[in-house]
């Protein structure tokens, strides 16, 4: 080997490391975005479940189930998108769809995460 050949490869590891670091940073950013939406979905799911249950309990007591579901979702940091009570006082189903704001600030990605839950008579 000649000295000229060795000299031409100097610095190639730096370029390789810069590329690897760029890929790691990009994958970390994507993972954080996915994790943000996953947390938002779990928050929305919990708020929908609690809202449907509290709405069913209120409806069974003769109160407005959707008003109670709206209040419960507000207390859990969510907003009711749709609420519906089907059936009579003995056999009914309260359906609640809520949305939670996703904590991402990236353009063209959804700003809200939705979840829906159903609940019936509470015994």
Buried (B, 14 or more C-beta within 10 A) or exposed (E): EEEEEEEEEEEEEEEEEEEEEEEEEEEEEEEEBEEBBEBBBEBBBBBBBBBBBBBBBBBBEEEEBBBBBBBBBBEBEBBBBEBBBEEEEEEBBBBBBBBBBBEBEEEEEEEBBBBBBBBBBEE
